């Protein structure tokens, strides 16, 4: 990681707006709890954090964003914001998924568990080199315990996760990374529309 790197990272995949500002070896975090309204709240929150440290958007080296798994709408809000900022500022946007944030600083190999809605679990395995399997959605904890007896539910606070997201972003600056994309492990809860879509006139 470059010395004195400046990164802002944010995540809206859960019932909050979480953000971290990494300035060299210092990290400032802010977690604003909310079940809705993240789209309107996120940008003013980030601007307040930058202003409090006397930092402008142009001073940043990269934008980090949590890509899920989690709430579909929340993930889209954060990823869209990161892409827009990157385009407008000419800075890299780097996606960090929730599994990578949770295993940051942990000893490998590890099988990580993230709680999902309705008693389900997201599971992903990481070997000694950090290479991972595809994440899976598992119906219940009993199935996880039977199939992955060494799986670990990594209980991390929102502050720890967003701090890890910022740190991982800083380490990935300069890597040949794709634009951040949402990590959707489960199908969307929204039902398809019942009405037939209107015809498109050419």
Number of C-alpha atoms within 10 A of each C-alpha: 13 11 9 12 17 22 24 31 31 30 32 31 26 21 17 20 27 27 30 27 27 23 19 15 10 9 17 16 19 18 16 15 13 13 12 15 12 24 17 10 14 21 14 11 18 21 13 12 20 17 12 9 11 9 16 11 18 11 14 19 20 27 27 33 32 34 28 26 22 25 17 21 15 25 24 19 18 29 27 16 19 28 22 13 17 18 12 10 16 12 19 25 27 29 29 28 19 23 24 19 20 22 20 17 9 9 9 15 15 18 21 23 25 19 19 19 10 8 10 17 21 24 24 19 20 18 12 10 8 14 10 16 12 9 18 14 19 18 15 15 15 12 13 20 12 10 10 15 11 12 17 15 15 15 12 12 10 18 16 15 24 32 26 23 31 31 25 20 26 26 12 17 21 11 9 7 12 10 13 21 19 22 19 16 16 15 8 11 8 7 6 7 7 6 6 6 7 6 6 5 4 3
